[in-house]
Amino acid sequence: MAIEIKVPRLAESISEAVLVEWLKPDGGRVGVDEPVATLETDKAAVEIAAADSGILRHARRPGETVHVGDVIARVEAAPAGEPEAPAARGGDNGGPAERAGEPLPAGRPQVADAERVLSPAVRRLVDEHGLDPARIAATGKGGRLLKEDVLLHLERAGRPEATSGAAAVAPGPASEAAEAPAPPAPAARPPSPATPTDEDERVVPMSRIRLRIAERLVRAQHTAAILTTFNEIDMSAVLELRARFRESFEQRHGVRLGFMSFFTRACVLGLEEIPELNAEIRGTDIVYRRHVHLGVAVGAERGLVVPVVRHADGLGFAEIEREIARLAAKAHAGTLTLDELSGGTFTLSNGGVYGSLLSTPILNPPQSGILGMHKIEKRPIAVDDQVVIRPMMYVAVSYDHRIVDGEQAVTFLVRVKERLEDPERMLFEV
């Protein structure tokens, strides 16, 4: 009896996904809890595992949209005496040697495995350009080769220039050219716009995550009354405190002491004073949150993701740094779960890591506030009527003006500034 593999309930409000790739070929042997497929929702990529061991039979194709409860594959009982290795088949994911019925070269088990899990899009590119997948740097999860990897490889390798139509036309005999009268020079015309060719463009379909990011950002601007207020922070005290305790902090807690824990604590205390920034509009109601579930924007390979630090209001510096480091690592590896990406109430975005000096962050719906951090840069400022050089950071808070008044947003940002310029205030929560 075949065991069906169905699309599980992914998360609240998410009912569909795209079947990105098969991790096991059609007809291949799979084990219990072994990942067989990758689904991509509008928030994350999710691996689907087999519930039983046996022979995998695909029921859907990569690229198809599937819904919760849909059957995407079946696992059949393996025939008695069948060898452990999956049978070579000419399916979508089979490598060139498998399709031709040829034995794979000895000493290349990793290459053979990589070829077997190539998605149809990647396989098509590899075959069209006669590439060896083993020679292309793979950035996908588990060392899998992505379409973007192949395109980047082709771009770096360069492409031969196409022969122009004029150069391809052979000239006529020299005598004919000499006897023919020279035609009158044509009137000068403005150059026509160049037609884009394959040499000028590289077309890559938007991933479901990127499409969802675009939709959410546009929706945020269409549905929320977004306004941004700015301030600047003298980071001298934080830098001095961090330098003084960095080594002992890392030895004691096993995690580096960054700036995010300082900003998290400052924001948590500021949100206690201005709870509207930690609330959301739901229909005609304002929903106030009892805790701060802090979203931390991370630029990952698949696009911007915002994993959530749960109950950030109850965490100490070491716990905050440890959780942010864990979530960031999972974001870059593409292994964040949907629960880790849901339920944020306020967001921190650090554009300073990319060199941004000033920006206006966009709300992450349905949240009502987001704080943008920026590059620390030494600038001359006036202190006690004297010009001094201090490490300064511009900060910005964008907020939904439907629920947060300008006075409240400015007060929140001033409180964050005060606590970071005098970090001891955070110890006493003043």
C-alpha positions as a Markdown table, in Angstrom:
| # | Residue | x | y | z |
|---|---|---|---|---|
| 1 | Met | 0.0 | 0.0 | 0.0 |
| 2 | Ala | 1.4 | 3.4 | -1.0 |
| 3 | Ile | 1.8 | 6.1 | 1.7 |
| 4 | Glu | 0.8 | 9.6 | 0.5 |
| 5 | Ile | 3.0 | 12.6 | 1.1 |
| 6 | Lys | 0.7 | 15.6 | 1.5 |
| 7 | Val | 1.4 | 19.3 | 1.9 |
| 8 | Pro | 1.2 | 19.9 | 5.6 |
| 9 | Arg | -0.4 | 22.8 | 7.4 |
| 10 | Leu | 2.4 | 25.3 | 7.0 |
| 11 | Ala | 1.4 | 28.2 | 9.2 |
| 12 | Glu | -1.5 | 30.4 | 10.1 |
| 13 | Ser | -2.9 | 32.3 | 7.1 |
| 14 | Ile | -0.7 | 30.3 | 4.7 |
| 15 | Ser | -2.6 | 27.8 | 2.5 |
| 16 | Glu | -0.4 | 27.4 | -0.6 |
| 17 | Ala | 3.2 | 27.0 | -1.7 |
| 18 | Val | 5.3 | 26.3 | -4.8 |
| 19 | Leu | 7.0 | 23.0 | -5.3 |
| 20 | Val | 10.5 | 24.3 | -5.9 |
| 21 | Glu | 12.5 | 21.1 | -6.4 |
| 22 | Trp | 12.6 | 17.4 | -5.7 |
| 23 | Leu | 15.4 | 16.3 | -3.4 |
| 24 | Lys | 15.0 | 12.7 | -4.4 |
| 25 | Pro | 14.3 | 11.4 | -8.0 |
| 26 | Asp | 11.1 | 9.8 | -9.1 |
| 27 | Gly | 11.6 | 6.1 | -8.4 |
| 28 | Gly | 14.4 | 6.6 | -5.9 |
| 29 | Arg | 14.6 | 4.9 | -2.6 |
| 30 | Val | 13.9 | 7.1 | 0.5 |
| 31 | Gly | 14.1 | 6.5 | 4.2 |
| 32 | Val | 11.8 | 7.5 | 7.1 |
| 33 | Asp | 12.0 | 11.3 | 7.8 |
| 34 | Glu | 14.3 | 11.8 | 4.8 |
| 35 | Pro | 13.7 | 15.1 | 3.0 |
| 36 | Val | 12.2 | 14.5 | -0.4 |
| 37 | Ala | 11.0 | 18.0 | -1.6 |
| 38 | Thr | 11.3 | 21.7 | -1.0 |
| 39 | Leu | 8.3 | 23.9 | -0.9 |
| 40 | Glu | 8.5 | 27.7 | -0.9 |
| 41 | Thr | 5.9 | 29.9 | 0.7 |
| 42 | Asp | 5.8 | 33.6 | 0.7 |
| 43 | Lys | 7.9 | 33.5 | 3.9 |
| 44 | Ala | 10.4 | 30.7 | 3.8 |
| 45 | Ala | 11.5 | 27.4 | 2.1 |
| 46 | Val | 10.2 | 24.3 | 3.8 |
| 47 | Glu | 11.5 | 20.7 | 3.4 |
| 48 | Ile | 8.9 | 17.9 | 3.2 |
| 49 | Ala | 10.0 | 14.5 | 4.5 |
| 50 | Ala | 8.9 | 11.0 | 3.8 |
| 51 | Ala | 6.8 | 9.4 | 6.5 |
| 52 | Asp | 7.9 | 5.9 | 5.6 |
| 53 | Ser | 10.7 | 4.1 | 3.7 |
| 54 | Gly | 10.3 | 2.8 | 0.2 |
| 55 | Ile | 10.2 | 3.9 | -3.4 |
| 56 | Leu | 9.3 | 7.6 | -4.1 |
| 57 | Arg | 6.7 | 8.3 | -6.9 |
| 58 | His | 6.3 | 12.0 | -7.8 |
| 59 | Ala | 2.7 | 13.3 | -8.2 |
| 60 | Arg | 3.5 | 16.9 | -9.0 |
| 61 | Arg | 6.0 | 18.8 | -11.0 |
| 62 | Pro | 8.5 | 21.5 | -9.8 |
| 63 | Gly | 7.1 | 25.0 | -10.3 |
| 64 | Glu | 3.5 | 23.9 | -9.6 |
| 65 | Thr | 1.5 | 25.7 | -6.9 |
| 66 | Val | 0.2 | 23.3 | -4.3 |
| 67 | His | -2.2 | 23.7 | -1.4 |
| 68 | Val | -2.5 | 22.3 | 2.1 |
| 69 | Gly | -3.7 | 18.7 | 1.9 |
| 70 | Asp | -2.6 | 18.2 | -1.7 |
| 71 | Val | -0.8 | 14.9 | -2.5 |
| 72 | Ile | 2.6 | 15.7 | -4.0 |
| 73 | Ala | 4.1 | 12.1 | -3.9 |
| 74 | Arg | 3.6 | 8.6 | -2.8 |
| 75 | Val | 6.0 | 6.1 | -1.2 |
| 76 | Glu | 5.5 | 2.5 | -2.3 |
| 77 | Ala | 6.8 | -0.5 | -0.6 |
| 78 | Ala | 10.2 | -1.5 | -2.0 |
| 79 | Pro | 10.2 | -4.9 | -3.8 |
| 80 | Ala | 11.9 | -7.7 | -1.8 |
| 81 | Gly | 15.6 | -8.0 | -2.5 |
| 82 | Glu | 15.9 | -4.6 | -4.2 |
| 83 | Pro | 19.3 | -3.0 | -3.6 |
| 84 | Glu | 19.6 | 0.0 | -1.4 |
| 85 | Ala | 20.8 | 2.4 | -4.1 |
| 86 | Pro | 17.9 | 4.1 | -6.0 |
| 87 | Ala | 17.3 | 2.7 | -9.5 |
| 88 | Ala | 18.6 | 4.7 | -12.4 |
| 89 | Arg | 15.7 | 6.3 | -14.2 |
| 90 | Gly | 15.3 | 8.9 | -17.0 |
| 91 | Gly | 13.3 | 11.2 | -14.7 |
| 92 | Asp | 13.5 | 15.0 | -14.4 |
| 93 | Asn | 16.3 | 14.9 | -11.9 |
| 94 | Gly | 18.4 | 12.1 | -13.4 |
| 95 | Gly | 22.0 | 13.0 | -14.4 |
| 96 | Pro | 23.4 | 12.5 | -17.9 |
| 97 | Ala | 25.1 | 9.2 | -17.1 |
| 98 | Glu | 21.9 | 7.9 | -15.5 |
| 99 | Arg | 19.7 | 8.9 | -18.5 |
| 100 | Ala | 22.1 | 7.1 | -20.9 |
| 101 | Gly | 22.1 | 4.0 | -18.7 |
| 102 | Glu | 25.9 | 4.4 | -18.2 |
| 103 | Pro | 27.6 | 3.7 | -15.0 |
| 104 | Leu | 28.7 | 6.8 | -13.0 |
| 105 | Pro | 32.5 | 7.4 | -12.8 |
| 106 | Ala | 34.2 | 5.8 | -9.9 |
| 107 | Gly | 35.2 | 8.0 | -7.0 |
| 108 | Arg | 32.5 | 10.6 | -7.6 |
| 109 | Pro | 29.7 | 9.7 | -5.2 |
| 110 | Gln | 29.2 | 13.4 | -4.3 |
| 111 | Val | 28.9 | 14.5 | -7.9 |
| 112 | Ala | 26.5 | 11.7 | -8.6 |
| 113 | Asp | 24.3 | 12.8 | -5.7 |
| 114 | Ala | 24.4 | 16.4 | -6.8 |
| 115 | Glu | 23.4 | 15.5 | -10.3 |
| 116 | Arg | 20.4 | 13.4 | -9.1 |
| 117 | Val | 18.9 | 16.3 | -7.2 |
| 118 | Leu | 19.2 | 18.9 | -10.0 |
| 119 | Ser | 15.9 | 20.7 | -10.6 |
| 120 | Pro | 14.5 | 20.7 | -14.1 |
| 121 | Ala | 15.4 | 24.3 | -14.6 |
| 122 | Val | 19.0 | 23.7 | -13.5 |
| 123 | Arg | 19.2 | 20.5 | -15.6 |
| 124 | Arg | 18.0 | 22.4 | -18.7 |
| 125 | Leu | 20.6 | 25.1 | -18.3 |
| 126 | Val | 23.4 | 22.6 | -17.6 |
| 127 | Asp | 22.5 | 20.5 | -20.7 |
| 128 | Glu | 22.0 | 23.5 | -23.0 |
| 129 | His | 25.5 | 24.8 | -22.2 |
| 130 | Gly | 27.3 | 21.5 | -21.9 |
| 131 | Leu | 28.4 | 22.2 | -18.3 |
| 132 | Asp | 29.7 | 19.9 | -15.6 |
| 133 | Pro | 27.6 | 20.5 | -12.4 |
| 134 | Ala | 30.6 | 19.4 | -10.3 |
| 135 | Arg | 32.6 | 22.4 | -11.5 |
| 136 | Ile | 30.0 | 25.0 | -10.5 |
| 137 | Ala | 30.0 | 26.5 | -7.0 |
| 138 | Ala | 26.7 | 25.5 | -5.4 |
| 139 | Thr | 25.1 | 27.7 | -2.8 |
| 140 | Gly | 21.8 | 25.9 | -2.2 |
| 141 | Lys | 21.0 | 24.1 | 1.0 |
| 142 | Gly | 22.9 | 20.9 | 1.5 |
| 143 | Gly | 25.2 | 21.8 | -1.4 |
| 144 | Arg | 22.5 | 21.7 | -4.0 |
| 145 | Leu | 23.0 | 23.6 | -7.3 |
| 146 | Leu | 20.6 | 26.5 | -7.9 |
| 147 | Lys | 19.6 | 28.1 | -11.1 |
| 148 | Glu | 21.2 | 31.3 | -10.0 |
| 149 | Asp | 24.5 | 29.4 | -9.5 |
| 150 | Val | 24.5 | 28.3 | -13.1 |
| 151 | Leu | 23.6 | 31.7 | -14.4 |
| 152 | Leu | 26.4 | 33.3 | -12.3 |
| 153 | His | 28.9 | 30.7 | -13.6 |
| 154 | Leu | 27.9 | 31.5 | -17.2 |
| 155 | Glu | 28.2 | 35.2 | -16.5 |
| 156 | Arg | 31.7 | 34.9 | -15.0 |
| 157 | Ala | 32.8 | 32.6 | -17.8 |
| 158 | Gly | 31.8 | 35.1 | -20.5 |
| 159 | Arg | 30.0 | 34.4 | -23.7 |
| 160 | Pro | 31.3 | 34.6 | -27.3 |
| 161 | Glu | 30.2 | 37.7 | -29.1 |
| 162 | Ala | 27.6 | 37.1 | -31.8 |
| 163 | Thr | 28.6 | 37.9 | -35.4 |
| 164 | Ser | 26.8 | 41.0 | -36.6 |
| 165 | Gly | 24.6 | 40.8 | -39.6 |
| 166 | Ala | 26.8 | 43.3 | -41.5 |
| 167 | Ala | 30.0 | 41.3 | -41.0 |
| 168 | Ala | 28.3 | 38.1 | -42.0 |
| 169 | Val | 27.4 | 39.4 | -45.5 |
| 170 | Ala | 30.2 | 38.8 | -48.1 |
| 171 | Pro | 31.2 | 41.8 | -50.2 |
| 172 | Gly | 30.6 | 41.7 | -54.0 |
| 173 | Pro | 33.4 | 41.5 | -56.6 |
| 174 | Ala | 35.8 | 44.4 | -56.6 |
| 175 | Ser | 35.1 | 45.3 | -60.2 |
| 176 | Glu | 31.4 | 45.6 | -59.6 |
| 177 | Ala | 32.1 | 47.9 | -56.6 |
| 178 | Ala | 34.4 | 50.1 | -58.7 |
| 179 | Glu | 32.0 | 50.4 | -61.7 |
| 180 | Ala | 28.9 | 51.1 | -59.6 |
| 181 | Pro | 28.3 | 54.8 | -59.0 |
| 182 | Ala | 28.5 | 55.9 | -55.4 |
| 183 | Pro | 25.1 | 56.3 | -53.9 |
| 184 | Pro | 24.2 | 59.7 | -52.4 |
| 185 | Ala | 24.9 | 60.1 | -48.7 |
| 186 | Pro | 21.7 | 59.5 | -46.7 |
| 187 | Ala | 20.3 | 62.2 | -44.6 |
| 188 | Ala | 21.4 | 62.1 | -41.0 |
| 189 | Arg | 18.8 | 60.4 | -38.7 |
| 190 | Pro | 18.8 | 60.2 | -34.9 |
| 191 | Pro | 20.0 | 56.8 | -33.8 |
| 192 | Ser | 17.2 | 54.3 | -33.0 |
| 193 | Pro | 17.1 | 52.9 | -29.5 |
| 194 | Ala | 19.1 | 49.7 | -29.1 |
| 195 | Thr | 17.0 | 46.6 | -28.9 |
| 196 | Pro | 17.9 | 44.6 | -25.8 |
| 197 | Thr | 19.5 | 41.3 | -26.6 |
| 198 | Asp | 20.6 | 38.3 | -24.5 |
| 199 | Glu | 24.0 | 40.0 | -24.3 |
| 200 | Asp | 22.4 | 43.0 | -22.5 |
| 201 | Glu | 20.0 | 41.3 | -20.2 |
| 202 | Arg | 19.7 | 38.4 | -17.8 |
| 203 | Val | 16.1 | 37.4 | -17.1 |
| 204 | Val | 15.5 | 35.5 | -13.8 |
| 205 | Pro | 12.0 | 34.7 | -12.6 |
| 206 | Met | 11.1 | 36.3 | -9.2 |
| 207 | Ser | 10.9 | 33.8 | -6.4 |
| 208 | Arg | 7.8 | 33.4 | -4.4 |
| 209 | Ile | 9.5 | 35.1 | -1.4 |
| 210 | Arg | 10.6 | 38.0 | -3.6 |
| 211 | Leu | 7.1 | 38.4 | -5.0 |
| 212 | Arg | 5.7 | 38.4 | -1.5 |
| 213 | Ile | 8.2 | 41.0 | -0.3 |
| 214 | Ala | 7.2 | 43.2 | -3.2 |
| 215 | Glu | 3.5 | 42.7 | -2.5 |
| 216 | Arg | 3.9 | 43.4 | 1.3 |
| 217 | Leu | 6.0 | 46.6 | 0.8 |
| 218 | Val | 3.5 | 48.0 | -1.7 |
| 219 | Arg | 0.6 | 47.1 | 0.5 |
| 220 | Ala | 2.2 | 48.8 | 3.5 |
| 221 | Gln | 2.5 | 52.0 | 1.5 |
| 222 | His | -1.1 | 51.7 | 0.2 |
| 223 | Thr | -2.8 | 50.8 | 3.5 |
| 224 | Ala | -0.7 | 52.5 | 6.2 |
| 225 | Ala | -0.2 | 56.2 | 6.8 |
| 226 | Ile | 3.6 | 55.9 | 7.0 |
| 227 | Leu | 5.7 | 58.8 | 8.4 |
| 228 | Thr | 9.3 | 58.8 | 9.5 |
| 229 | Thr | 11.1 | 60.8 | 12.2 |
| 230 | Phe | 14.8 | 61.1 | 12.6 |
| 231 | Asn | 17.4 | 61.7 | 15.3 |
| 232 | Glu | 21.1 | 61.1 | 15.9 |
| 233 | Ile | 22.9 | 59.2 | 18.7 |
| 234 | Asp | 26.3 | 59.8 | 20.2 |
| 235 | Met | 27.6 | 56.2 | 20.3 |
| 236 | Ser | 30.6 | 57.0 | 22.5 |
| 237 | Ala | 29.2 | 55.4 | 25.7 |
| 238 | Val | 28.1 | 52.2 | 24.0 |
| 239 | Leu | 31.4 | 51.8 | 22.2 |
| 240 | Glu | 33.3 | 52.4 | 25.4 |
| 241 | Leu | 31.2 | 50.0 | 27.4 |
| 242 | Arg | 31.3 | 47.4 | 24.6 |
| 243 | Ala | 35.1 | 47.6 | 24.4 |
| 244 | Arg | 35.5 | 47.3 | 28.1 |
| 245 | Phe | 33.4 | 44.2 | 28.5 |
| 246 | Arg | 33.6 | 42.5 | 25.1 |
| 247 | Glu | 36.2 | 39.9 | 26.0 |
| 248 | Ser | 34.8 | 38.9 | 29.3 |
| 249 | Phe | 31.3 | 38.9 | 27.9 |
| 250 | Glu | 32.3 | 36.5 | 25.1 |
| 251 | Gln | 34.2 | 34.3 | 27.6 |
| 252 | Arg | 31.3 | 34.1 | 30.0 |
| 253 | His | 28.4 | 33.7 | 27.5 |
| 254 | Gly | 30.0 | 32.2 | 24.4 |
| 255 | Val | 28.6 | 34.9 | 22.0 |
| 256 | Arg | 30.0 | 38.2 | 20.8 |
| 257 | Leu | 28.7 | 41.5 | 22.3 |
| 258 | Gly | 27.2 | 43.5 | 19.4 |
| 259 | Phe | 25.1 | 46.6 | 19.1 |
| 260 | Met | 21.8 | 44.8 | 18.6 |
| 261 | Ser | 21.4 | 43.9 | 22.3 |
| 262 | Phe | 21.8 | 47.6 | 23.3 |
| 263 | Phe | 19.3 | 48.7 | 20.7 |
| 264 | Thr | 16.9 | 45.9 | 21.6 |
| 265 | Arg | 16.9 | 46.9 | 25.3 |
| 266 | Ala | 16.5 | 50.6 | 24.5 |
| 267 | Cys | 13.6 | 49.8 | 22.2 |
| 268 | Val | 11.9 | 47.5 | 24.7 |
| 269 | Leu | 11.9 | 50.2 | 27.4 |
| 270 | Gly | 10.8 | 52.8 | 24.9 |
| 271 | Leu | 7.9 | 50.6 | 23.8 |
| 272 | Glu | 6.7 | 50.2 | 27.4 |
| 273 | Glu | 6.3 | 54.0 | 27.4 |
| 274 | Ile | 4.8 | 54.3 | 23.9 |
| 275 | Pro | 2.8 | 51.0 | 23.5 |
| 276 | Glu | 1.1 | 52.2 | 20.3 |
| 277 | Leu | 4.4 | 51.4 | 18.4 |
| 278 | Asn | 4.0 | 47.8 | 19.6 |
| 279 | Ala | 0.4 | 47.6 | 18.6 |
| 280 | Glu | -1.5 | 47.0 | 15.4 |
| 281 | Ile | -4.8 | 48.0 | 13.8 |
| 282 | Arg | -7.1 | 45.0 | 13.3 |
| 283 | Gly | -10.3 | 46.1 | 11.5 |
| 284 | Thr | -11.6 | 49.0 | 13.6 |
| 285 | Asp | -9.8 | 47.9 | 16.7 |
| 286 | Ile | -6.4 | 48.7 | 18.1 |
| 287 | Val | -4.7 | 45.5 | 19.4 |
| 288 | Tyr | -2.1 | 46.2 | 22.1 |
| 289 | Arg | 0.6 | 43.6 | 22.7 |
| 290 | Arg | 1.6 | 42.4 | 26.2 |
| 291 | His | 5.1 | 41.4 | 25.0 |
| 292 | Val | 7.6 | 42.6 | 22.5 |
| 293 | His | 8.3 | 40.0 | 19.8 |
| 294 | Leu | 11.1 | 41.8 | 18.0 |
| 295 | Gly | 11.6 | 41.3 | 14.2 |
| 296 | Val | 15.2 | 41.6 | 13.0 |
| 297 | Ala | 15.6 | 42.3 | 9.3 |
| 298 | Val | 18.2 | 40.0 | 7.7 |
| 299 | Gly | 19.4 | 40.2 | 4.1 |
| 300 | Ala | 19.6 | 36.6 | 3.0 |
| 301 | Glu | 20.3 | 34.9 | -0.3 |
| 302 | Arg | 16.6 | 34.4 | -1.1 |
| 303 | Gly | 15.8 | 38.0 | -0.2 |
| 304 | Leu | 15.0 | 40.1 | 2.9 |
| 305 | Val | 13.6 | 38.0 | 5.8 |
| 306 | Val | 12.5 | 39.1 | 9.3 |
| 307 | Pro | 13.0 | 36.4 | 11.9 |
| 308 | Val | 11.4 | 37.1 | 15.2 |
| 309 | Val | 13.0 | 37.2 | 18.7 |
| 310 | Arg | 10.2 | 36.0 | 20.9 |
| 311 | His | 9.6 | 37.8 | 24.2 |
| 312 | Ala | 12.5 | 40.1 | 23.7 |
| 313 | Asp | 11.2 | 42.1 | 26.7 |
| 314 | Gly | 12.2 | 39.3 | 29.0 |
| 315 | Leu | 15.7 | 38.6 | 27.6 |
| 316 | Gly | 19.0 | 39.8 | 28.9 |
| 317 | Phe | 21.9 | 41.0 | 26.7 |
| 318 | Ala | 23.5 | 37.6 | 26.3 |
| 319 | Glu | 20.1 | 35.9 | 25.5 |
| 320 | Ile | 19.3 | 38.6 | 22.9 |
| 321 | Glu | 22.7 | 38.3 | 21.2 |
| 322 | Arg | 22.5 | 34.5 | 21.2 |
| 323 | Glu | 19.0 | 34.4 | 19.7 |
| 324 | Ile | 19.8 | 36.9 | 17.0 |
| 325 | Ala | 23.0 | 35.0 | 16.0 |
| 326 | Arg | 21.0 | 31.8 | 15.8 |
| 327 | Leu | 18.2 | 33.3 | 13.7 |
| 328 | Ala | 20.7 | 35.1 | 11.4 |
| 329 | Ala | 22.6 | 31.8 | 10.8 |
| 330 | Lys | 19.4 | 30.0 | 9.9 |
| 331 | Ala | 18.3 | 32.9 | 7.6 |
| 332 | His | 21.5 | 32.6 | 5.6 |
| 333 | Ala | 21.2 | 28.8 | 5.5 |
| 334 | Gly | 17.6 | 29.1 | 4.3 |
| 335 | Thr | 16.3 | 26.9 | 7.2 |
| 336 | Leu | 14.1 | 29.3 | 9.1 |
| 337 | Thr | 10.7 | 27.9 | 10.0 |
| 338 | Leu | 7.5 | 29.7 | 9.4 |
| 339 | Asp | 7.0 | 30.1 | 13.2 |
| 340 | Glu | 10.3 | 31.9 | 13.4 |
| 341 | Leu | 9.1 | 34.3 | 10.7 |
| 342 | Ser | 5.7 | 35.1 | 12.2 |
| 343 | Gly | 4.2 | 37.1 | 15.0 |
| 344 | Gly | 6.6 | 40.1 | 15.1 |
| 345 | Thr | 5.3 | 43.2 | 16.9 |
| 346 | Phe | 8.1 | 45.7 | 16.2 |
| 347 | Thr | 11.2 | 45.5 | 13.9 |
| 348 | Leu | 14.8 | 46.6 | 13.9 |
| 349 | Ser | 16.6 | 47.1 | 10.6 |
| 350 | Asn | 20.3 | 47.7 | 10.5 |
| 351 | Gly | 21.3 | 49.3 | 7.2 |
| 352 | Gly | 24.6 | 50.4 | 8.8 |
| 353 | Val | 26.1 | 47.0 | 8.1 |
| 354 | Tyr | 25.9 | 47.8 | 4.4 |
| 355 | Gly | 27.2 | 51.4 | 4.8 |
| 356 | Ser | 23.9 | 53.2 | 4.8 |
| 357 | Leu | 24.2 | 56.6 | 6.4 |
| 358 | Leu | 20.5 | 57.5 | 6.4 |
| 359 | Ser | 17.3 | 55.8 | 5.2 |
| 360 | Thr | 13.5 | 55.7 | 5.8 |
| 361 | Pro | 12.6 | 52.1 | 6.7 |
| 362 | Ile | 9.2 | 50.7 | 5.5 |
| 363 | Leu | 6.8 | 49.1 | 7.9 |
| 364 | Asn | 6.5 | 45.4 | 8.1 |
| 365 | Pro | 2.6 | 44.9 | 8.1 |
| 366 | Pro | 0.7 | 44.7 | 10.3 |
| 367 | Gln | 3.3 | 46.2 | 12.6 |
| 368 | Ser | 3.0 | 49.9 | 13.4 |
| 369 | Gly | 6.7 | 50.7 | 14.0 |
| 370 | Ile | 10.2 | 50.0 | 12.7 |
| 371 | Leu | 13.5 | 51.4 | 13.9 |
| 372 | Gly | 16.3 | 51.9 | 11.3 |
| 373 | Met | 19.9 | 51.8 | 12.5 |
| 374 | His | 22.7 | 53.2 | 10.3 |
| 375 | Lys | 26.4 | 53.5 | 9.9 |
| 376 | Ile | 28.5 | 54.9 | 12.8 |
| 377 | Glu | 30.5 | 57.8 | 11.5 |
| 378 | Lys | 32.8 | 60.2 | 13.3 |
| 379 | Arg | 31.4 | 63.8 | 12.9 |
| 380 | Pro | 32.0 | 67.2 | 14.5 |
| 381 | Ile | 29.3 | 68.1 | 16.9 |
| 382 | Ala | 28.8 | 70.9 | 19.5 |
| 383 | Val | 29.2 | 69.8 | 23.2 |
| 384 | Asp | 29.1 | 72.5 | 25.9 |
| 385 | Asp | 29.7 | 75.1 | 23.2 |
| 386 | Gln | 32.8 | 73.2 | 22.0 |
| 387 | Val | 33.3 | 71.4 | 18.7 |
| 388 | Val | 34.3 | 67.8 | 19.3 |
| 389 | Ile | 34.6 | 64.7 | 17.2 |
| 390 | Arg | 32.2 | 61.9 | 18.2 |
| 391 | Pro | 31.0 | 58.6 | 16.7 |
| 392 | Met | 27.5 | 59.4 | 15.6 |
| 393 | Met | 24.7 | 57.3 | 14.2 |
| 394 | Tyr | 21.5 | 58.6 | 12.5 |
| 395 | Val | 18.4 | 56.6 | 13.5 |
| 396 | Ala | 14.9 | 56.7 | 12.0 |
| 397 | Val | 11.6 | 55.4 | 13.2 |
| 398 | Ser | 8.9 | 54.9 | 10.7 |
| 399 | Tyr | 5.4 | 54.6 | 12.1 |
| 400 | Asp | 1.7 | 54.2 | 11.1 |
| 401 | His | 0.2 | 57.6 | 11.7 |
| 402 | Arg | -3.2 | 56.1 | 12.0 |
| 403 | Ile | -2.3 | 54.8 | 15.4 |
| 404 | Val | 0.8 | 56.6 | 16.4 |
| 405 | Asp | 0.9 | 60.4 | 16.8 |
| 406 | Gly | 4.0 | 62.4 | 15.9 |
| 407 | Glu | 4.6 | 63.3 | 19.5 |
| 408 | Gln | 4.6 | 59.7 | 20.5 |
| 409 | Ala | 7.1 | 58.7 | 17.7 |
| 410 | Val | 9.4 | 61.5 | 18.6 |
| 411 | Thr | 9.2 | 60.7 | 22.3 |
| 412 | Phe | 10.0 | 57.1 | 21.6 |
| 413 | Leu | 13.1 | 58.0 | 19.5 |
| 414 | Val | 14.3 | 60.4 | 22.1 |
| 415 | Arg | 14.0 | 57.8 | 24.9 |
| 416 | Val | 16.0 | 55.3 | 22.7 |
| 417 | Lys | 18.7 | 58.1 | 22.2 |
| 418 | Glu | 18.8 | 58.9 | 25.9 |
| 419 | Arg | 19.3 | 55.3 | 26.9 |
| 420 | Leu | 22.0 | 54.6 | 24.4 |
| 421 | Glu | 23.9 | 57.8 | 25.2 |
| 422 | Asp | 23.7 | 56.8 | 28.9 |
| 423 | Pro | 23.5 | 53.0 | 28.9 |
| 424 | Glu | 23.4 | 52.8 | 32.7 |
| 425 | Arg | 19.8 | 54.1 | 32.5 |
| 426 | Met | 18.9 | 50.7 | 31.0 |
| 427 | Leu | 20.1 | 48.9 | 34.1 |
| 428 | Phe | 17.7 | 50.8 | 36.3 |
| 429 | Glu | 15.0 | 51.0 | 33.5 |
| 430 | Val | 14.7 | 54.8 | 33.7 |
